Amino acid sequence: MGLIDKFKEFNENRREKAIAKNLKTLRNPKAIKEDRVAAIDFFKSFEDIDIAIPALLMRFDYSLEHGINDTREKESAVEGIKKFGEPGLSYVLDHLKKSFHIAWPLKIYSSLANEDQLIEALEACLDHGDVAFDQNKVDKNYDILCYLRAYKLKDH
């Protein structure tokens, strides 16, 4: 292994460690605010859509007690996701299907998608199974149905 190969391997190891460290911080609602903001900025600067968008979407999985900080961080994550444009839709849709916290990702999706894509995505996120014993699933279905209803009522 030559010196250049060792250097490339060293840089790749540093990159992977930085990604792991920033993911851990981004997922932690109890992390120091400045560290969380730095982690968001770290992923906003990434050009690799496969790393940046899934990481930034993690910020929507919790809310902070301090609403202003929560909103600022989420708005920053939205900017980082929207910069990728339509190619980011599939990542946002995957997140919408898995997550119970859909308000912010739904804002992103609706700003990047056309009407048909949005309605199709919302319908794909509905859980048609027996959700009676899972309050998170009930709430998510309710939110989606309310959004669809409000969206349809805007047209009339």
Secondary structure, 3 states (H helix, E strand, C coil): CCHHHHHHHHHHHHHHHHHHHHHHHHHCCCCCHHHHHHHHHHHHCCCCHHHHHHHHHHHHHCCCCCHHHHHHHHHHHHHHHHCCCHHHHHHHHHHHHHCCCCHHHHHHHHHHCCHHHHHHHHHHHCCCCCCCCCHHHHHHHHHHHHHHHHHHHHCC
